[in-house]
Each structure stands twice: as structure tokens, then as C-alpha cells.
Amino acid sequence: MEEEQKFKVDETDKRILELLIEDGRLSYAEIGKALDLSRVAVRSRVNQLIDCGVIEKFTAVVNSEKVGKKVSAFFEVDCEPRSLVEVAENLANNPYVASCYQMTGPSTLHMHVLVKDFKELESFINNELYALEGITRVESHTLLRRFKSRSGLKL
């Protein structure tokens, strides 16, 4: 078994992460200027944060409504224990599924789905979700308003 790398995130690393969370397009020079560090020092620290898995990847946060995905729904999906992984993998590969997590409880998956409208949501539920073998219960909730999302992570 591979031994987990030990890495301690210090206050400077936290400040770098906070700046990148706020604006992932900041250059090393801009971060260095804000923190009174050289561009090379910032680059080294960011590379270390990447190498140790603290930073998983850089990405863009897309406003789903602006790209036509106007309906956001959350699902609790209970599965037969022997079917959980297969159901989760099927859902994770579905283009409508934004995220899918295994939760505590009776073989439960928590899923976030983005679709263009309620007709597409109904089609997803009836033709794709209910079509999967091993699902025992589905509960859904439609998002009315977002107050905070993961991109709001504070250290």
C-alpha cells in the first residue's frame, strides 16, 4: 500500500489557496505581489500543493443557467447494497448528473442533476433513473435559490 504523503498546509499556503479560490486565473506574480513573495516562491508552493493533492485541479465555474441548464435538482437514491457501485457508476457517467456521492445510511447516493427544463427532468427520472436496476427509493428536491456553493470554500 502506498504511504500517504505528509504535507502540512501553513498560513502562507492557506493565503495562496484563498486567492486561487477567489480567482483561479491569478498569475504567480499577482499572488506574489499580494503576499509579498516572489513569483518563483509562489510557483514552488502551488506546485507542492498540486503534488501533495491539496489542489486537485484548476477549472472554471460555469453558471449552469447561462448555458441553458435552468433546472437544478437534488436526489437521494437508495439502492440494494449489492447494486450500489454499479448504480453509482451509471449515474456518474450520465451527462445530466453534475455530482454523485455515496452517503451514510441504507446504501444511499446523493446526486445533483442539471437539466434545461422540467420536461427534461421528467424524462431523466422516468427513462434513465427509474430504468436502472437495484434502485429501491428515489426522493427529489428542486433548487429554488442558491445561497452558497462549494466554490465558496473558506479555509
Secondary structure, 3 states (H helix, E strand, C coil): CCCCCCCCCCHHHHHHHHHHHHCCCCCHHHHHHHHCCCHHHHHHHHHHHHHCCCCCCCCCCCCHHHHCCCEEEEEEEEECHHHHHHHHHHHHCCCCEEEEEEECCCCEEEEEEEECCHHHHHHHHHHHHCCCCCEEEEEEEECCCCCCCHHHCCC
